[in-house]
């Protein structure tokens, strides 16, 4: 019997869909990068918690504030950690709010729960550490300790260097005496 695929998956929450794909991969991938153990390492989590506290932010669908995160983790971390390591952790839906745009109108904004922001931060720190070394030294976009100002300064240096080389090349070619006598 053929499955009816003419209808969209049912809505779980308004604005979200139930996953249509299987939750487990058909064949396990070979792990070659960072592991979840690095994500849940104590020093990484301490840094992630500090970053989430610094960034503040509004509560998600569960209503938990940044100030409530540490006490919540004290009570629930072993279970959350286990779900992360087993690959069964699922983030909560994001809270949708609309904020006014400067040009008029509204812009939709999704606010994840504080717990999900904490886990995202912990994962990003590990992935960034692993991947950042693979980027070109002249790549400035969305990298720690790299800014748009640094990119502009580097471009200006390259332009100045190219202009100096062009000037030097022009001087050399004119001093070799390309003049011909008749």
C-alpha positions as CSV (number, residue, x, y, z in Angstrom):
1,X,0.0,0.0,0.0
2,X,1.4,3.4,-1.0
3,X,1.7,6.2,1.6
4,X,-0.4,9.3,0.9
5,X,2.1,12.2,0.5
6,X,-0.3,14.8,-0.8
7,X,-0.8,16.4,2.6
8,X,1.7,18.4,4.6
9,X,2.8,17.0,8.0
10,X,0.5,17.9,10.9
11,X,1.3,21.0,12.9
12,X,2.8,20.3,16.4
13,X,2.6,23.9,17.5
14,X,1.4,26.8,15.5
15,X,4.2,27.6,13.1
16,X,6.0,24.2,13.5
17,X,5.6,20.9,11.8
18,X,6.1,17.3,13.1
19,X,9.4,15.9,11.7
20,X,8.6,13.9,8.6
21,X,12.0,12.2,8.5
22,X,13.0,9.2,10.7
23,X,14.7,10.3,13.9
24,X,17.6,7.9,13.5
25,X,20.0,7.8,10.5
26,X,19.8,4.9,8.1
27,X,23.5,4.3,8.6
28,X,25.6,5.7,11.4
29,X,28.1,8.4,10.3
30,X,31.7,8.1,11.0
31,X,32.8,10.5,13.7
32,X,35.8,12.5,12.6
33,X,35.2,15.8,14.4
34,X,34.5,16.9,17.9
35,X,32.4,14.6,20.1
36,X,29.4,15.3,22.3
37,X,31.7,14.5,25.3
38,X,33.6,17.7,24.5
39,X,30.3,19.6,24.4
40,X,29.3,18.4,27.9
41,X,32.7,18.8,29.4
42,X,32.5,20.9,32.6
43,X,34.8,23.8,31.5
44,X,33.0,24.1,28.2
45,X,29.6,24.2,30.0
46,X,30.9,26.8,32.5
47,X,32.0,29.0,29.6
48,X,28.6,28.5,27.8
49,X,26.7,29.4,31.0
50,X,28.8,32.6,31.4
51,X,28.1,33.6,27.8
52,X,24.4,33.0,28.0
53,X,24.3,35.1,31.2
54,X,26.2,37.9,29.5
55,X,23.9,37.9,26.5
56,X,20.8,37.9,28.7
57,X,17.7,37.7,26.5
58,X,14.1,37.0,26.9
59,X,12.5,33.7,28.0
60,X,11.4,31.1,25.5
61,X,8.1,29.1,25.4
62,X,8.8,27.7,28.8
63,X,9.1,31.1,30.5
64,X,12.5,30.3,32.1
65,X,14.7,33.3,32.6
66,X,18.5,33.4,32.5
67,X,18.6,33.8,36.3
68,X,16.7,30.5,36.7
69,X,19.0,28.5,34.4
70,X,21.7,27.6,36.9
71,X,19.3,26.3,39.6
72,X,17.4,24.4,36.9
73,X,20.7,22.8,35.7
74,X,21.6,21.8,39.2
75,X,18.4,19.8,39.5
76,X,18.1,18.4,35.9
77,X,21.6,18.3,34.4
78,X,22.3,14.5,34.7
79,X,19.1,13.8,32.7
80,X,19.8,16.5,30.1
81,X,23.4,15.3,29.7
82,X,22.3,11.7,29.3
83,X,19.8,12.7,26.5
84,X,22.6,14.8,24.8
85,X,25.0,11.8,24.9
86,X,22.4,9.4,23.6
87,X,21.3,11.7,20.9
88,X,17.7,11.9,22.1
89,X,17.7,15.5,23.3
90,X,15.1,17.6,21.3
91,X,15.0,21.4,21.6
92,X,11.8,23.1,22.5
93,X,9.8,25.1,19.9
94,X,10.9,28.7,19.7
95,X,8.6,31.5,20.9
96,X,7.6,33.7,18.1
97,X,7.3,37.4,18.6
98,X,7.0,40.3,16.2
99,X,9.1,43.4,16.6
100,X,8.7,46.7,14.7
101,X,11.1,47.4,11.8
102,X,12.7,50.8,11.5
103,X,11.2,51.1,8.0
104,X,7.7,50.3,9.3
105,X,6.0,46.9,9.5
106,X,6.9,44.0,11.7
107,X,9.7,41.4,11.7
108,X,9.2,37.9,13.0
109,X,11.7,36.9,15.7
110,X,12.1,33.4,17.1
111,X,13.3,33.1,20.8
112,X,14.6,29.8,21.9
113,X,14.4,28.7,25.5
114,X,17.3,29.6,27.8
115,X,18.2,25.9,28.1
116,X,18.4,25.5,24.3
117,X,20.5,28.7,24.0
118,X,22.9,27.2,26.7
119,X,23.2,23.9,24.7
120,X,23.6,25.8,21.4
121,X,26.3,27.9,22.9
122,X,28.2,24.8,24.3
123,X,28.0,23.2,20.9
124,X,29.1,26.3,19.0
125,X,32.2,26.7,21.2
126,X,33.3,23.2,20.5
127,X,32.5,23.3,16.8
128,X,34.1,26.7,16.4
129,X,37.3,25.6,18.1
130,X,37.5,22.7,15.7
131,X,36.6,24.5,12.5
132,X,38.1,27.9,13.0
133,X,41.6,26.5,12.3
134,X,40.5,25.4,8.8
135,X,39.5,28.9,7.7
136,X,41.7,31.2,5.6
137,X,43.6,33.8,7.7
138,X,42.0,36.4,5.4
139,X,38.5,35.3,6.3
140,X,36.9,37.7,8.7
141,X,33.1,37.0,8.6
142,X,31.5,35.7,11.8
143,X,34.7,34.6,13.5
144,X,35.9,35.3,17.0
145,X,38.6,38.0,17.2
146,X,37.8,39.1,13.6
147,X,35.8,42.1,12.8
148,X,34.6,44.1,9.8
149,X,37.0,46.9,10.8
150,X,39.9,44.4,10.6
151,X,38.7,43.3,7.2
152,X,38.6,46.9,5.9
153,X,42.1,47.6,7.3
154,X,43.5,44.4,5.7
155,X,42.0,45.4,2.3
156,X,43.4,48.9,2.6
157,X,46.9,47.5,3.3
158,X,46.6,45.2,0.3
159,X,45.5,48.1,-1.9
160,X,48.4,50.3,-0.6
161,X,50.9,47.4,-1.2
162,X,49.6,46.8,-4.8
163,X,49.8,50.6,-5.5
164,X,53.4,50.6,-4.2
165,X,54.3,47.6,-6.4
166,X,52.8,49.2,-9.4
167,X,54.7,52.4,-8.8
168,X,58.0,50.5,-8.3
169,X,57.3,48.5,-11.5
170,X,56.6,51.7,-13.4
171,X,59.9,53.3,-12.1
172,X,61.9,50.3,-13.1
173,X,60.5,50.0,-16.6
174,X,61.2,53.7,-17.2
175,X,64.7,53.6,-15.8
176,X,65.8,50.8,-18.1
177,X,65.7,53.2,-20.9
178,X,63.2,52.0,-23.5
179,X,64.1,55.0,-25.6
180,X,65.2,54.2,-29.1
181,X,67.4,56.3,-31.3
182,X,67.0,56.7,-35.0
